[in-house]
Amino acid sequence: MKKAFILIWFCLLAICTLIKGYGQGMAQDTNTVIKLNKQGFDNRMNNPDQTVSNATKALAIAQKLNYKPGIGESYRVMGIGYYYLNQPLKSIDNFLVALDFFQKIKDLRSEGKVYNGIGNLYRDNDYDLSLEYFQKALVIAKKLSDNKLIAPIYLNIGNVYYRKNSFTQALNYYDKSNVLYAALKDTVNLIQCLQNKGVMYYNLNQYDKAERLLLEANREAKQLDLNITVASIDLTFADIYIAQNKFKEAERSIREGLTCARIIKNDVIESDFIFTSYQLELKRKNYKAAVYILKDIYHKDSVIYKENSKTQINVKLEQVKQQARQKENEFLLERQKYDLVKFWGVAIVAGLLMVLVGLLISNVKRKAKTNEQLTNLNAEVSRQKDNLDRINHHLEEIIDERTKDLQVKNKKLSEYSSYLSHQIRGPIATLKGLMNLEKEGLVDQAECIKMMNKCVGEIDNKIIEMSDMLHDPVKTSL
């Protein structure tokens, strides 16, 4: 039994060591997933291709580990990367997969982030739907008191109001966002706030204030290689300079912005710069027919693009909802099967437990019966031992009594022997002497017979006395 316990202990120790090693390896892999996703998210404004690449690598590792939070975050970061690459369909695909994962694992904060991302997809083509998703995200963020999530939502709501030409409301949300980002010391998004506020002041025709804020944002964005931010700022600068007839400054901003847009491969921003170039030529009073044609084509393409994007995204959302309903039905069927298997499993386990309990009860009864039998045997042994003790004691008493009797008899025999030696030997010697005298004729025959008769009578009396002494326990000596 002792050897068995030692073997079990060593097996448990080996299993614990394996589990610990596996846990450490898994922790390292999950850290790699987290690191890749963070790097991808940080690259979204200067290299969205790298964002998608990092998230794809993270996804492969997370799926191998079945690390569901990492899988969901990888899809979300890929959605962000495709958003900055101006690929809304791929973006919504990844956002919806991420949302499904986060809802299953009940990760409310990440769910809010995805709603924020979907709101950005609708920002340019359906303001009301965009605000609806931002409000969903905001409700979650406020419920969690998460300023890191509240700040970007305020910023994005401000962007929607800007597109709705509600510049005062937009500034209000930008200010709220700016306060939170300042408290969080988030440099990248503080730059975004500066840029957005500069754009608002431009639309409010406060060019000096707009230019000051945009110059500060542009300088800090270049230091951090935020190409998409630099491109957006240059686009606003171009508009400001065109409005002020600063054509050379406008040309410089357009060139710089086009370079950044091509680096990040954003076709929409690049098209915006081309259109701004035509606006510049128009402001210079270059009335070539091609400019007007290109301008009309651009507007039509832009509208068609927006409408198509909106329709495609809505169709995708409806498809996902249908898939979600189908998955839910499949899940219910699987759950029913699982419950049935679980029921039979529990029933089997319960049956085995009942058998085990029965065996234990039987074993306990058997042990109780055995213990009772042992107790009875012990009692019988004790009783027999007591009987033996009594018999031994009685035998000792008998032996003592017999010993004493033998001692008495030995004493009597000794006395008898002594008696024979002293009391009977005398008459016998006299008798022998008379016989010798009679042979030699030295004594009268009658006298000899008389004396011999006397001797025989003495011998007879002595024998009778000795017999009485031997058979009479009262007499102890002759």
LOLOMAR-710776 format. One record per residue (C-alpha): residue in three letters; x, y, z. Coordinates in steps of 0.25 Angstrom, whole numbers, plus 2048, in hexadecimal, padded with zeros to 3 digits. Layout:
! residues N
AlaXYZ ...
This chain:
! residues 478
Met800800800 Lys80B80A804 Lys8128077F6 Ala80580A7EF Phe8048177F6 Ile81281B7F2 Leu80F8177E4 Ile8028207E3 Trp80A82C7EA Phe81582B7DF Cys80A82A7D4 Leu8038377DA Leu81083E7DB Ala81483B7CC Ile80683F7C8 Cys80784C7CF Thr81584F7C9 Leu80F84D7BB Ile8038567BE Lys80C8617C3 Gly8158607B7 Tyr8098607AE Gly80386C7B5 Gln8108747B4 Gly8118717A5 Met8038747A3 Ala8058817AB Gln8108857A2 Asp808882795 Thr7FC88A79A Asn80689679E Thr80B89578F Val7FC89678A Ile7FA8A2793 Lys8078A978E Leu8048A6780 Asn7F68AC781 Lys7FB8B8788 Gln8068BB77E Gly7FC8BA773 Phe7F38C3779 Asp7FE8CD77C Asn8028CD76D Arg7F48D0768 Met7F68DE764 Asn8048DD75E Asn8048CF758 Pro7F68C8758 Asp7FC8BC74F Gln8058B975B Thr7F98BA764 Val7F28AF75C Ser7FF8A775B Asn8018A776A Ala7F38A476D Thr7F3898764 Lys7FF89276B Ala7F9894778 Leu7EC88D773 Ala7F488176F Ile7FA88077C Ala7ED882784 Gln7E687877C Lys7F086E77E Leu7EF87078D Asn7E087278D Tyr7E287F794 Lys7D5885791 Pro7D7894797 Gly7E489478D Ile7DC88F782 Gly7D1899783 Glu7DB8A4785 Ser7E38A0779 Tyr7D68A1770 Arg7D38AF776 Val7E18B4773 Met7E08AE765 Gly7D38B6763 Ile7DA8C2767 Gly7E58C075E Tyr7DC8BE752 Tyr7D48CA756 Tyr7E18D3755 Leu7E48CB747 Asn7D68D0743 Gln7D08C2741 Pro7C38C2749 Leu7BE8B5745 Lys7CA8AE74B Ser7CA8B7756 Ile7BB8B475A Asp7BE8A5758 Asn7C98A5762 Phe7C18AE76C Leu7B58A576C Val7BD89876E Ala7C48A077A Leu7B78A477F Asp7B289677F Phe7BE891787 Phe7BD89C791 Gln7AE89A794 Lys7B088B796 Ile7BB88D7A0 Lys7B38997A6 Asp7BF8A37A4 Leu7B68B07A5 Arg7C28BA7A3 Ser7C78B3796 Glu7B88B3791 Gly7B88C2793 Lys7C48C378B Val7BE8BC780 Tyr7B28C4780 Asn7BB8D077F Gly7C28CB773 Ile7B58C776C Gly7B08D676F Asn7BC8DB768 Leu7B98D275B Tyr7AB8D975A Arg7B18E775E Asp7B28EC74F Asn7A58E674A Asp79A8E4755 Tyr79C8EE760 Asp7908E9768 Leu7948DB767 Ser7A28DF76B Leu79D8E7777 Glu7958DB77B Tyr7A18D277C Phe7A98DC783 Gln79E8DE78D Lys79F8CF78F Ala7AD8CF792 Leu7AC8DB79B Val7A18D47A4 Ile7AB8C97A6 Ala7B78D27A8 Lys7AF8DB7B3 Lys7AA8CE7B9 Leu7B98C97BB Ser7BE8D87BE Asp7C88D67B4 Asn7CE8E37AF Lys7D78DC7A5 Leu7CB8D879E Ile7C28E47A1 Ala7CD8EE79B Pro7CD8E878C Ile7BE8E778C Tyr7BD8F578F Leu7C78F8784 Asn7BF8F077A Ile7B28F677E Gly7B890477C Asn7BC8FF76E Val7AE8FB76A Tyr7A990876F Tyr7B490F766 Arg7AE90775A Lys7A090C75E Asn7A691A75E Ser7A291C76D Phe7B0922770 Thr7AD92777E Gln7A8919782 Ala7B491377C Leu7BD91D783 Asn7B6919790 Tyr7B990A78E Tyr7C890D78A Asp7CA915797 Lys7C490A79F Ser7CD900798 Asn7D9909799 Val7D890A7A9 Leu7D78FB7AA Tyr7E38F97A1 Ala7EB9037A8 Ala7E88FC7B5 Leu7EC8EF7AF Lys7F98F57A9 Asp7F58EF79B Thr7FE8F7792 Val7F98F1785 Asn7EA8F4787 Leu7ED90278D Ile7F390577F Gln7E6900779 Cys7DE909782 Leu7E791577E Gln7E591276F Asn7D6910771 Lys7D491D778 Gly7DD92476E Val7D391F763 Met7C792476B Tyr7CD93276C Tyr7D093275D Asn7C292F75A Leu7BE93A764 Asn7C794375B Gln7D1945767 Tyr7DD94375E Asp7E8948767 Lys7E393F773 Ala7E1934769 Glu7EF935763 Arg7F6936771 Leu7EF929776 Leu7F2922769 Leu800926769 Glu802921777 Ala7FB914774 Asn803912767 Arg81091476E Glu80D90A778 Ala80790076E Lys814901766 Gln81D8FE772 Leu8148F1775 Asp8148ED766 Leu8048EE766 Asn8038EE757 Ile7F48ED756 Thr7F38F9760 Val7FD901758 Ala7F68FF74B Ser7E8903751 Ile7EF90F757 Asp7F591374A Leu7E7911743 Thr7E191C74D Phe7EE92574B Ala7EC92473C Asp7DD92973E Ile7E1934747 Tyr7EC93973E Ile7E3938732 Ala7D9940739 Gln7E494B73C Asn7E994A72E Lys7F6945733 Phe7F893C727 Lys807938729 Glu804934738 Ala7F892C733 Glu801925728 Arg80B921733 Ser80091B73C Ile7FA914730 Arg80790D72C Glu80B90A73B Gly7FD90473D Leu7FD8FC730 Thr80A8F6734 Cys8058F1742 Ala7F88EC73C Arg7FF8E4732 Ile8088DE73D Ile7FC8DA745 Lys7F58D5738 Asn7E88DD73B Asp7E18DF72E Val7D68E8734 Ile7E08F273A Glu7E88F272D Ser7DB8F5725 Asp7D890072F Phe7E690672C Ile7E490571D Phe7D690C71E Thr7DD917727 Ser7E791871C Tyr7DC91B712 Gln7D692571C Leu7E392C71D Glu7E492D70D Leu7D593270E Lys7D993D718 Arg7E494170F Lys7DA943704 Asn7DF9386FB Tyr7D29356F5 Lys7D69296EC Ala7CA9206E9 Ala7D19146EE Val7D29196FC Tyr7C291B6FC Ile7C090D6F6 Leu7CA907700 Lys7C390E70B Asp7B6909708 Ile7BB8FB706 Tyr7C18FB713 His7B590071A Lys7AD8F5713 Asp7B78EA717 Ser7B88EF725 Val7A88EE727 Ile7A88E1720 Tyr7B38DC728 Lys7AD8E0735 Glu79F8DA732 Asn7A58CD72D Ser7AE8CD73A Lys7A18CF742 Thr7998C573B Gln7A48BA73B Ile7A68BC74A Asn7978BB74D Val7968AE744 Lys7A28A974C Leu79C8AC759 Glu78F8A5755 Gln797899750 Val79E89975D Lys79189A765 Gln78B88E75D Gln798886760 Ala79788A76E Arg78888576F Gln78C878768 Lys798876771 Glu78F87877D Asn78586E778 Glu791864776 Phe796868783 Leu789864789 Leu788857782 Glu797854787 Arg793859795 Gln78784F795 Lys790844790 Tyr79A84879B Asp7908487A6 Leu78B83A7A1 Val7998357A2 Lys79B83C7AF Phe78F8367B5 Trp7938287B1 Gly7A182B7B6 Val79B8307C3 Ala7928247C4 Ile79D81A7C1 Val7A68217CB Ala79B8217D5 Gly7998127D3 Leu7A880F7D4 Leu7A78187E1 Met79B8107E6 Val7A38037E3 Leu7AF8087EA Val7A780C7F6 Gly7A07FF7F6 Leu7AE7F87F6 Leu7B3801801 Ile7A67FE809 Ser7A87EF807 Asn7B77F080B Val7B37F8817 Lys7A97ED81B Arg7B27E2818 Lys7BD7E9821 Ala7B37EB82C Lys7AF7DC82B Thr7BD7D882B Asn7C07E1837 Glu7B47DC83E Gln7B97CE83C Leu7C77D2840 Thr7C17D884D Asn7B97CB84F Leu7C67C384D Asn7CD7CC856 Ala7C37CA861 Glu7C37BB85F Val7D27BB860 Ser7D17C386D Arg7C77BA872 Gln7CF7AE86F Lys7DB7B5875 Asp7D37B7882 Asn7CF7A9882 Leu7DD7A4880 Asp7E27AE88B Arg7D77A8894 Ile7DB79A890 Asn7EA79D892 His7E77A38A0 His7DF7978A4 Leu7EA78D89F Glu7F47958A7 Glu7EB7938B3 Ile7EA7848B0 Ile7F87838AE Asp7FB78A8BB Glu7F17818C2 Arg7F77758BC Thr80577A8BF Lys80177C8CE Asp7FA76E8CE Leu8077688C8 Gln80F76F8D2 Val8077698DD Lys80775B8D7 Asn81675C8D5 Lys8177608E3 Lys80F7558E8 Leu81674B8DF Ser8237518E5 Glu81D74E8F3 Tyr8197418EE Ser82673D8E9 Ser82C7428F6 Tyr82273B8FE Leu82572E8F7 Ser8347308FA His832733908 Gln82572C90D Ile823720904 Arg83271C902 Gly83371A912 Pro82970F913 Ile82E708906 Ala83C70890B Thr837702918 Leu82F6F7910 Lys83B6F4907 Gly8446F2914 Leu8396E991A Met83A6E190E Asn8496E090E Leu8486DC91D Glu83E6D191A Lys8466CB90F Glu8526CA919 Gly8496C4924 Leu84C6CF92D Val83E6D3931 Asp8326CB935 Gln8296C8929 Ala81C6CC930 Glu8236D9936 Cys8286DC928 Ile81A6DB921 Lys8156E492C Met81F6EE92A Met81E6ED91B Asn80F6EF91C Lys8116FB924 Cys81A701919 Val8106FE90E Gly805705916 Glu80E711918 Ile811712909 Asp802710906 Asn7FF71C90F Lys809725909 Ile8047228FB Ile7F6725900 Glu7FB732906 Met8027368F9 Ser7F67338F1 Asp7ED73B8F9 Met7F87478F8 Leu7F97468E9 His7EA7468E7 Asp7E67508F2 Pro7E975E8EE Val7E87638FC Lys7F475B900 Thr8007628FB Ser80B75A903 Leu80D74D909 
